[in-house]
Amino acid sequence: MSSERHFNLFFKREEMNGGHGANGTFCKSVLLAAAAAALVASSGAETSLCDEPQQQQFHRDFGNPVKGLKTYKAEEVRKHNAEGQSVWVTYKEGVYDITNFVNEHPGGKEKILMAAGGAVDDFWKLYRQHLQLPEISHMLEEMRIGNLDPEDYANAHRHSDKKEDDPFKFDPEDRHPALQFRSQQPCNAESPPELLVDAFDTPSSLFFVRNHFPVPPPPEREVVRFEGGGLAKPVEITVEELKSKFEQHTVHAVIQCAGNRRSEFNKQLEGKPPVKGLSWTLGAISNGCWRGPLLRDVVEYIYGDVPEDIATSGHVHFWGRDGDGESNYGASVPAGKVFSKTGDVILALEMNGEPLSVDHGWPVRVVVPGTAGARNVKWLSRISLEKEESPSFWQRNDYKFLQEHTDAEEAQALQTMPVTSAICHPKDGATVQLDEHGEFVCKGYAYSGGGRRIKEVDVSVDGGTTWSSAVLEEDPDDTGEWG
């Protein structure tokens, strides 16, 4: 006999003493499994805007000519091209007055003004989430003022569909079909939650993917360039030298997108505006076995003595090869995280015993254990030691906790992640079969950033009246030394 109940998680994390904290060795992820009685998880079915055939048809027709609207020549559209006056753009054969939207653009007005007076089509080939969210097409269509002259449209798009012009041509075509895609281009895909708990390390093919841009082309030379920090001139080191000149270290580390579980968070807002971003559920997190030289060893080899003001209170900047043609993805971490003798920031060359895959940063990425995934820069091309944090948009404007009355400039850049846990098996809404003792096994993960150990996980199936302690599975190679 079974009954329908909800279940809850309760967990404790161990605050590390002795000067560890954010500079200490990263506390590995913990898998949990707990026996719980008489549970049938329940979940109401949801229907989204894009599930409705009528909305899907509108989304497909978005940008096509609309009868009865005025026709504009491309020359007229180009006149409306600057902030401070009316701003027009085109998409396919539609003409849109976005003047009142410029300052509200989530990516910043600078980005959207790049398309002012012209077509957004090529920009949306890069930021393809615009093409995949019906809400965006509805919003832009409300700003429509007319149709683009058919001849002008044909001339502008005559060569735009050629394969060689596709910025995503270097994206892999063999991504695992079990990945749960939140956007196709750029690729953003979750690890399937039920497979996350099958092994301590997530298989590389199932590791979640977070790309801000297309996968960049292979580098002409496999090098990382070092700048700043008192260097008289930049110094390049090859990937082969990273393999041969330095001791190789193995680190088991979680990487988690800062937006993990955003969709669940938004469900709790009860009528308040949702947090913007990809609708991640609970699979934008994975655990990997990373191997490469410690970054501090490489820095000591190249720089010798780093200026004290940088070593104690400066920042280490990372830049990737991926970008939008104007700027490349970048981030930074406090220098103390890199230079700590108990830290384990590495330049990863391998993942789960194999060379890095293309989606995960080949040929080299930085892995900063215990730190938000946004700081673990892929396709690493450049490292710089500086007094201030990175000027990158993703450091200064994005990936920050914003309170109601704060803006991006006032808020601190996100580094460590708060404690989180989730049940991966059974799936939400699943019906389970109890064993002869009236029990079943549920599995999930618990994680805390900043070098803090998960101390305890409890599970409840009756809304918190009673709790069962979970069995914690930790790194099989862990020595028990956490500092």
Rosetta blueprint (number, residue, H / E / L):
1 M L
2 S L
3 S L
4 E L
5 R L
6 H L
7 F L
8 N E
9 L E
10 F E
11 F E
12 K E
13 R E
14 E E
15 E L
16 M L
17 N L
18 G L
19 G L
20 H L
21 G H
22 A H
23 N H
24 G L
25 T L
26 F L
27 C L
28 K L
29 S L
30 V E
31 L E
32 L E
33 A E
34 A E
35 A E
36 A E
37 A E
38 A L
39 L L
40 V L
41 A L
42 S L
43 S L
44 G L
45 A L
46 E L
47 T L
48 S L
49 L H
50 C H
51 D H
52 E L
53 P H
54 Q H
55 Q H
56 Q H
57 Q H
58 F H
59 H H
60 R H
61 D H
62 F L
63 G L
64 N L
65 P L
66 V L
67 K L
68 G L
69 L L
70 K E
71 T E
72 Y E
73 K L
74 A H
75 E H
76 E H
77 V H
78 R H
79 K L
80 H L
81 N E
82 A L
83 E L
84 G L
85 Q L
86 S L
87 V E
88 W E
89 V E
90 T E
91 Y E
92 K L
93 E L
94 G E
95 V E
96 Y E
97 D E
98 I L
99 T H
100 N H
101 F H
102 V H
103 N H
104 E H
105 H L
106 P L
107 G L
108 G L
109 K H
110 E H
111 K H
112 I H
113 L H
114 M L
115 A L
116 A L
117 G L
118 G L
119 A E
120 V L
121 D H
122 D H
123 F H
124 W H
125 K H
126 L H
127 Y L
128 R L
129 Q H
130 H H
131 L H
132 Q H
133 L L
134 P H
135 E H
136 I H
137 S H
138 H H
139 M H
140 L H
141 E H
142 E L
143 M L
144 R E
145 I E
146 G E
147 N E
148 L E
149 D L
150 P H
151 E H
152 D H
153 Y H
154 A H
155 N H
156 A H
157 H L
158 R L
159 H L
160 S L
161 D L
162 K L
163 K H
164 E H
165 D H
166 D L
167 P L
168 F L
169 K L
170 F L
171 D L
172 P L
173 E L
174 D L
175 R L
176 H L
177 P L
178 A L
179 L L
180 Q E
181 F E
182 R E
183 S E
184 Q L
185 Q L
186 P L
187 C L
188 N E
189 A E
190 E E
191 S L
192 P L
193 P H
194 E H
195 L H
196 L H
197 V L
198 D L
199 A L
200 F L
201 D L
202 T L
203 P L
204 S H
205 S H
206 L H
207 F L
208 F L
209 V E
210 R E
211 N L
212 H L
213 F L
214 P L
215 V L
216 P L
217 P L
218 P L
219 P L
220 E L
221 R L
222 E L
223 V E
224 V E
225 R E
226 F E
227 E E
228 G E
229 G L
230 G L
231 L L
232 A L
233 K L
234 P L
235 V E
236 E E
237 I E
238 T E
239 V H
240 E H
241 E H
242 L H
243 K H
244 S H
245 K L
246 F L
247 E L
248 Q E
249 H E
250 T E
251 V E
252 H E
253 A E
254 V E
255 I E
256 Q E
257 C L
258 A L
259 G L
260 N L
261 R L
262 R H
263 S H
264 E H
265 F H
266 N H
267 K H
268 Q L
269 L L
270 E L
271 G L
272 K L
273 P L
274 P L
275 V L
276 K L
277 G L
278 L L
279 S L
280 W L
281 T L
282 L L
283 G L
284 A L
285 I E
286 S E
287 N E
288 G E
289 C E
290 W E
291 R E
292 G E
293 P E
294 L E
295 L H
296 R H
297 D H
298 V H
299 V H
300 E H
301 Y H
302 I H
303 Y H
304 G L
305 D L
306 V L
307 P L
308 E H
309 D H
310 I H
311 A H
312 T H
313 S H
314 G L
315 H E
316 V E
317 H E
318 F E
319 W E
320 G E
321 R E
322 D E
323 G E
324 D L
325 G L
326 E L
327 S L
328 N E
329 Y E
330 G E
331 A E
332 S E
333 V E
334 P E
335 A H
336 G H
337 K H
338 V H
339 F H
340 S L
341 K L
342 T L
343 G L
344 D L
345 V L
346 I E
347 L E
348 A E
349 L L
350 E E
351 M E
352 N L
353 G L
354 E E
355 P E
356 L L
357 S L
358 V H
359 D H
360 H H
361 G L
362 W L
363 P L
364 V L
365 R E
366 V E
367 V E
368 V L
369 P L
370 G L
371 T E
372 A L
373 G H
374 A H
375 R H
376 N L
377 V L
378 K L
379 W L
380 L E
381 S E
382 R E
383 I E
384 S E
385 L E
386 E E
387 K L
388 E L
389 E L
390 S L
391 P L
392 S L
393 F H
394 W H
395 Q H
396 R H
397 N L
398 D L
399 Y L
400 K E
401 F L
402 L L
403 Q L
404 E L
405 H L
406 T L
407 D L
408 A L
409 E L
410 E L
411 A L
412 Q L
413 A E
414 L L
415 Q L
416 T E
417 M L
418 P L
419 V L
420 T E
421 S E
422 A E
423 I E
424 C E
425 H E
426 P L
427 K L
428 D L
429 G L
430 A L
431 T L
432 V L
433 Q L
434 L L
435 D L
436 E L
437 H L
438 G L
439 E E
440 F E
441 V E
442 C E
443 K E
444 G E
445 Y E
446 A E
447 Y E
448 S L
449 G L
450 G L
451 G L
452 R L
453 R E
454 I E
455 K E
456 E E
457 V E
458 D E
459 V E
460 S E
461 V L
462 D L
463 G L
464 G L
465 T L
466 T L
467 W L
468 S E
469 S E
470 A L
471 V E
472 L E
473 E E
474 E L
475 D L
476 P L
477 D L
478 D L
479 T L
480 G L
481 E L
482 W L
483 G L
